[in-house]
Amino acid sequence: MSLDKYSGPWNSEVALHLLRRTSFVPKKSNLDQALLDGMDVTVDKILTPKTNVEPPLNYAFENDPNVPIGETWVDAPFSQTVGLNQYRGASLAGWIIGQMIEDSISIEEKMILFWHNHFVVSNIEDPRFLYRNYEMLRTNALGSFRTFVQKVTTDPSMLRFLNGNQNTVEAPNENYARELLELFTLGKGEAVGNGDYTTYTEDDVQAIAKVLTGWRDVGLNSDTIAVSSVFQNFRHDKSTKQLSHRFNNVQISNAGASEYKDLIDIIMEKDEVATFIVRNIYRWFLYYDITEEIEETIIEPLAAIFRDSDYEISTVMDTLLRSEHFYDACHVGALIKSPMDFLLNTISLFELPQRYLSFPYDISIGLAFSQRLVRCR
């Protein structure tokens, strides 16, 4: 059991195991090509981001005053007189499903869904917000985790979902600060004292909330303002923020619109970040049960590789997908399929164009963009 490079046979069973873990609907043509290419070339292809991904379109809605059929709505104004969110939401969901079942063997779509489970957003009414969130996940899915957390922190959907848009010097809101530590970077360790969770404290949550004041989203359901995030200095807490002994009692001075980046750099100095993220990646792509032996021989070395690469996600995935451990016989066919896997495999049988994948908005967004539905337990 190790991260040493796999040197066993490269046959249909092994290649299909790799394709199933890294794409939703591997086809026979993908398998045939993988067998010809060999493991190294196949992994290289899998870790190559897709290019020139076209945005979702208005497939059939005739009443959008700003978007003719066949053109994209992602940057188009909202309408105060015509209901647009239902068709745009359905278009987005159909587009997402189409990306998931296309012929590419890129791991990108699996990574996007993994990160959506990790950096959860929900209850966003404007599909333009969700499209930008999805593309933010795509752009950063295999890149720098440090940069990724920065982008998530000021993402319009995240600001709206976790109330960052309400976080001001007059009334600090702790929702995102808490999730940033507990769910997104460090994980909540064992409680060892009053408000002390080993990896951070309640005092840290309060101080970090102040660091993040001043940001808000704009453009929700607007026919005049583009979707974006803005920093308003008058809403920002300009005091010096004191972190606890869990962060070596460091102080964060006022840095205005870039102060959140200083905070994220401080968080990334903690070894627990790499360990926490690697465990989540392991459970998503390999198996849910992490034994003491796996923790020692796989998780800890992989976390060290993550830290040494300055948090490059592709480095972790490259090491894992080429490792002996990944291809161990006990892992082949052992991962419980999610409802999304069953849904996509069924849909793919009919080879429908994207316009016919646009389910009703409330159903399709729940299917294609919900952290609850696809979580493997």
N, C-alpha and C positions, 0 to 999 in steps of 0.2 A: 504494500500500500504506500504509494509515493507519488510525487509530482514529476518523477523522471519521465522522459519522453517515451511514448508508447512505441514498442518495437515488434508487436505481435502481427498476426496475419491481417491483411487488408482485404476483406471479403464483403459480401452483400450484407451480412448481419451486422458487422462492425460499422460499415459505412452508413447503413440505414439508421443505426442507433445515433450516429452523429447528426444526420439530417433531421431526424425526428426531434432531437433536443434543441435544435437551432432554427427550425422553421416550422410553420404550422401544417402545411400540406405538401410534404415532399412527394414529387412525382417520379415515375419510373425513369424518365429522361434525366432527372437530377441524379438518381442513383447510378445510372449507367455512366454518366459523365464523371461522377465521383470515383467510380471504380477505375476509370481510365486515368484520371488525374493523380490518384494516390492521396494519402492523408494530408501531407504538407500543402499541396496546391489547393486541395479542397478547403482546408482551414483558412488559408489565405483568402480565398474567395468569400467564405462565410463572414470573415471579419472586415471585408471591404464594404464601406457604406454605399448605399444606392445613390445614384446621381440623377439629376433632372426629374425629380418626382413632381409630376404635374398636380396642381391643387384640385379640390373637388369642384364640380360644376353645377350650374342650374340645368338639371337633366330634362325637366318637363314642366316646370311651373311657369305659367304664362302671365301671371299678374305682378311679377316683380318689376317695379317701375325703373329700376336701375341696372338690372342684369338680364339681358336676353338669354333665351335658351341656348345652351352650348358654351356660355361664358362663365367664368368663376365669380363667386359672390364674396370671397374671403376679405377683400378690401373695399367692398361696395357699401354705401351708406345703408342704414336701416330706414324703414318707412314707418311713419306714424299713422298712416291710413290703411296700409295693407299688412296683414299678418304674415311675416316672413320666417319666423323662427322654426316653424314646423317643417317646412320644406327644406330649409337650409340645414336643420339638424338631421333630417333623414338623408340628405345628400352627403353630409359629413360622415354619418355612420356607414353608409354604403361604400364610400370612398375608403374608409378605414378597413372595412372587411375586404374590399378589393385588394388593398395593399397586402393584407395578411395572406391571401390565397394565390397571389401571382406566382409566376414561375421562378422568380429569383430564389437563390439559396442563401441570401444574406441573412445574418442573424438579427438584422436591424429591427424587424417587426417584433420579434420575441423580446428583444431588449427594451423596446418602447413600452410594451405591455408590462414587463417587469418593473420598469421605472415608474409607470403610471400607478402600479400597485404601491410603490414605495413613496413617491411624491404625490399623494392622493389629492385630487380636486373633485368636487361634485357640486350639484345644485347651481350650475352656471347657466343662466338663461340665454345668453347670446352665443350662438355657434361660432361666431368670429373669434370670441375669446378662446373657445375650446380648440379651434384650429390652430391658433398661435401657441397654445399650451402643447398640443400634439407635436407641432413642428419644433418647439423648443426641446421636447424630449428626443425627437429624432436627431437633431443637430448635436446633442451632447451625449447620446446614449453610449457611445464608445470612446468618448474623449476624456477630458480631465474632470474628475469628480469635484475638485475644488471649484473650477469654473462652473460646473453644473449646479452646484449649490448656490452660487452667486446668481445664476440666471433664474433658478426656481424662486429665490427670495424676492425678486422684483417682478416676477411673472404676473400679468394682470389677473389671471384666473386664481392664482394662489393668494394674491393680495385680497381678492374678494372672498374666497372660500374661508380663509382663516383670519379674516377681519384685520389684515394688515392695513387696509384702507381706513380703518377706524383708530389706528394706533397713533396717538398724538401726545405731545408734551403735557397737555392738560389731562389726558385720560389714557395712560398707557394700556394697551391691550396685550395680554400675555399668550394668546392662542398660538400664534406662529412661533414665538420664542420657545414655548414648551415643546411643540412638535419638532422644531429644528433640532433640539437636543435628544428628545426621547425616541422619535421615529425616524428622523432623516439622517442623523450623523453618528451619535454616540450610543444610543440605546439607554434604557433605564436600568441601571445596575441594582444590586441588592441594597435595600435601605439599611443604613448603618447608624442613623441618627435622625433627629428631628429635622425633616426636610433635606436630608443628605442621602443621595442615591448612588454613591460611589463614583459615578461619572460626572455628576453635576449636583447642584443644590437648588432649593427654591429661591435663594437669594440670586443665583445666577439667572434664573428665569426672569426675575424682575428687572435685573440690570440689562439683560439682553433685549427685553421688550423696549427699554428706553433707547438702546442703540438703534433699533429698527424703526423708530418713530419718523414720520414725515413722508412716507411713501403712500401712494394711492393709485388706483386704476382709473382710467377715464375711457369714455366711449361706449359704455354699455347701452345697447339699443338706441344709439344716437344716429341721427341722419346728418350730423354736421361735424362731429368730433371723431377722429380716428382712434381705434383701439390702441392703447399704449399704457405705460406706467410713467408717473411723474414724481419727482421729489419736490416737496414744498418745505423750504427751509424754516418758515415761520411755525410749522407744526412739529419741528424736530427738537428733541431734548438735547441741549448743548452742554449739559453738565458732564463731568468726568464720571464714567461708570466703573464701579469696583466689582470685579469678579472674585469668587471664593478661592479657598485653598485648592479646590479641584482644578483650578486653572492657574495655580501658583500665585494667586492674589494679584494678578495682572490688572492694570487699569487701562481703560479705553478712553482716549481723549476725543473731543468733538472733531469730527472730520467731515461733517455735512453729508453730502450725497455718497461719498465713498466709505463712510464709517462701517457699513455692513460688511464690506470686504475685509477690513481690519479684523472684525469679529470672526469671520469665517476662517481667516488665516490662523487665528488663535485656536479655534476648534480643531483645525487640521493638525495641530501639533500634538494632539492626543492620540496615543497608539490605539485606543479603543475604536476610533473611527474606522480604520482599515479592517479590524477584526469583525466589527458589526456588519459592515457592508459585504465582506467576503462570505460570512455565514448566510446572509440573505441570498446572495448569488448562488451559493452551493445548494440551498434548499430549492431554489427555482429551477435550476438546470440539472441537478443530479438526484438529490434525495432529501426528504424532510428530516430524517433522523441523523443527528450529528453526535456520534459517540465520543468518549474521551480519547480513543485512539485516533479517530478522524480529526478531532480538534488539534491533537498534538502533531500529527504527521501531514495533514492537508491544510487545515484552516490557518494555523499559525504561520507555516512557511509561505502560504499564499498571501496572507496579510502583510508579511514582511516584504514580499515582492511588490505589493501594492504601494506600500510606503516608500520603498526605494525608488519606485518609478514616478514619485510625486503624484500619486493617485491617478495614474492613467488606467482607465477601465479596460481598454483593449489589451493591455499587458496581462492583466489578470485572466481575461477570457482566453487569450492565446495560450498561456501556460496551462490552464485547466483543460482546454479542448485537445491539447496534444499529449496529455498526461496518461500514464499507465492507469491511474485511478479512475479516470473518466471512462475508460473502456473495460473496466473490470466486469466480468460476466454477471456479477450480482446486481449491476446497475441497468443492464439491458432489459427493457420492458418493465422496469420496476416503478417508474414514476406514474402516479395516478393522474389520468387525464382530467383536465378541467372541462366544464361545460363548453367553454369556448372552443376547445379542440374538437369536441364532438360536433358542434355547430358548424365550424368551418369545413371539416371533412365532409359533412353532409351537403353543404352548399356547393362545394367545389365539384361535386359529381355532375351538376347541371351546367357548369361552365357559363354562368350568366354574366353579361356585361354589368359594369358598375351601376348603371342607371336602374337595373332591376334588383339591386341589392339594397335599395333605399327603403327600409322598413318605416312604419310610422315612427315619428320622432321619439315618443316616450319609450317605445319598445327597443328601437335600434340603438339609441344612446346607452340604454341599460345593458344591451348585449355587447356592444363593441367597445364601450368606454366605461366599464364599471369595475372597480377594484374588488367588489364583493363577489361577483360572479365567477371570476377566473382564479381565485386564490386556491392553490393546492394545499391541502391539509395533511 
